[in-house]
Amino acid sequence: MDHKIFVTLQGGVADVCEDTVPRGVVVEVLDFDNLEADPLEEISCWSPDLRQYWQKNHVDWGRCGINCPCKSVR
């Protein structure tokens, strides 16, 4: 089983020090700034696991509205 860490980012820069990530763990960044700027392009870069994580949780984060990318991306 893969182990993943999802880092969310808004209004800044994510910098993950790879030396601190345990071997076998994949780190993926959910960048809300890029998502807002170009949702379809940003989502197309995500792994299926990150897409599923976002799809499952974004409503609870208060990020689902009329123009939400979830309306066009499945």
MODELLER restraints for C-alpha pairs under 7 A, 6 or more apart:
rsr = mdl.restraints
at = mdl.atoms
rsr.add(forms.Gaussian(group=physical.xy_distance, feature=features.Distance(at['CA:2:A'], at['CA:25:A']), mean=6.96, stdev=0.5))
rsr.add(forms.Gaussian(group=physical.xy_distance, feature=features.Distance(at['CA:3:A'], at['CA:24:A']), mean=6.73, stdev=0.5))
rsr.add(forms.Gaussian(group=physical.xy_distance, feature=features.Distance(at['CA:3:A'], at['CA:25:A']), mean=4.88, stdev=0.5))
rsr.add(forms.Gaussian(group=physical.xy_distance, feature=features.Distance(at['CA:3:A'], at['CA:26:A']), mean=6.31, stdev=0.5))
rsr.add(forms.Gaussian(group=physical.xy_distance, feature=features.Distance(at['CA:4:A'], at['CA:25:A']), mean=5.41, stdev=0.5))
rsr.add(forms.Gaussian(group=physical.xy_distance, feature=features.Distance(at['CA:4:A'], at['CA:26:A']), mean=4.74, stdev=0.5))
rsr.add(forms.Gaussian(group=physical.xy_distance, feature=features.Distance(at['CA:4:A'], at['CA:27:A']), mean=5.77, stdev=0.5))
rsr.add(forms.Gaussian(group=physical.xy_distance, feature=features.Distance(at['CA:5:A'], at['CA:26:A']), mean=6.27, stdev=0.5))
rsr.add(forms.Gaussian(group=physical.xy_distance, feature=features.Distance(at['CA:5:A'], at['CA:27:A']), mean=4.79, stdev=0.5))
rsr.add(forms.Gaussian(group=physical.xy_distance, feature=features.Distance(at['CA:5:A'], at['CA:28:A']), mean=6.37, stdev=0.5))
rsr.add(forms.Gaussian(group=physical.xy_distance, feature=features.Distance(at['CA:6:A'], at['CA:27:A']), mean=5.93, stdev=0.5))
rsr.add(forms.Gaussian(group=physical.xy_distance, feature=features.Distance(at['CA:6:A'], at['CA:28:A']), mean=5.05, stdev=0.5))
rsr.add(forms.Gaussian(group=physical.xy_distance, feature=features.Distance(at['CA:6:A'], at['CA:29:A']), mean=5.81, stdev=0.5))
rsr.add(forms.Gaussian(group=physical.xy_distance, feature=features.Distance(at['CA:6:A'], at['CA:30:A']), mean=6.84, stdev=0.5))
rsr.add(forms.Gaussian(group=physical.xy_distance, feature=features.Distance(at['CA:7:A'], at['CA:28:A']), mean=6.18, stdev=0.5))
rsr.add(forms.Gaussian(group=physical.xy_distance, feature=features.Distance(at['CA:7:A'], at['CA:29:A']), mean=4.73, stdev=0.5))
rsr.add(forms.Gaussian(group=physical.xy_distance, feature=features.Distance(at['CA:7:A'], at['CA:30:A']), mean=5.96, stdev=0.5))
rsr.add(forms.Gaussian(group=physical.xy_distance, feature=features.Distance(at['CA:8:A'], at['CA:29:A']), mean=5.82, stdev=0.5))
rsr.add(forms.Gaussian(group=physical.xy_distance, feature=features.Distance(at['CA:8:A'], at['CA:30:A']), mean=4.68, stdev=0.5))
rsr.add(forms.Gaussian(group=physical.xy_distance, feature=features.Distance(at['CA:8:A'], at['CA:31:A']), mean=5.92, stdev=0.5))
rsr.add(forms.Gaussian(group=physical.xy_distance, feature=features.Distance(at['CA:9:A'], at['CA:30:A']), mean=6.16, stdev=0.5))
rsr.add(forms.Gaussian(group=physical.xy_distance, feature=features.Distance(at['CA:9:A'], at['CA:31:A']), mean=4.77, stdev=0.5))
rsr.add(forms.Gaussian(group=physical.xy_distance, feature=features.Distance(at['CA:9:A'], at['CA:32:A']), mean=5.90, stdev=0.5))
rsr.add(forms.Gaussian(group=physical.xy_distance, feature=features.Distance(at['CA:10:A'], at['CA:31:A']), mean=6.22, stdev=0.5))
rsr.add(forms.Gaussian(group=physical.xy_distance, feature=features.Distance(at['CA:10:A'], at['CA:32:A']), mean=5.22, stdev=0.5))
rsr.add(forms.Gaussian(group=physical.xy_distance, feature=features.Distance(at['CA:10:A'], at['CA:33:A']), mean=5.66, stdev=0.5))
rsr.add(forms.Gaussian(group=physical.xy_distance, feature=features.Distance(at['CA:11:A'], at['CA:33:A']), mean=6.49, stdev=0.5))
rsr.add(forms.Gaussian(group=physical.xy_distance, feature=features.Distance(at['CA:34:A'], at['CA:42:A']), mean=6.14, stdev=0.5))
rsr.add(forms.Gaussian(group=physical.xy_distance, feature=features.Distance(at['CA:35:A'], at['CA:42:A']), mean=5.50, stdev=0.5))
rsr.add(forms.Gaussian(group=physical.xy_distance, feature=features.Distance(at['CA:39:A'], at['CA:69:A']), mean=5.91, stdev=0.5))
rsr.add(forms.Gaussian(group=physical.xy_distance, feature=features.Distance(at['CA:43:A'], at['CA:51:A']), mean=6.99, stdev=0.5))
rsr.add(forms.Gaussian(group=physical.xy_distance, feature=features.Distance(at['CA:58:A'], at['CA:64:A']), mean=6.46, stdev=0.5))
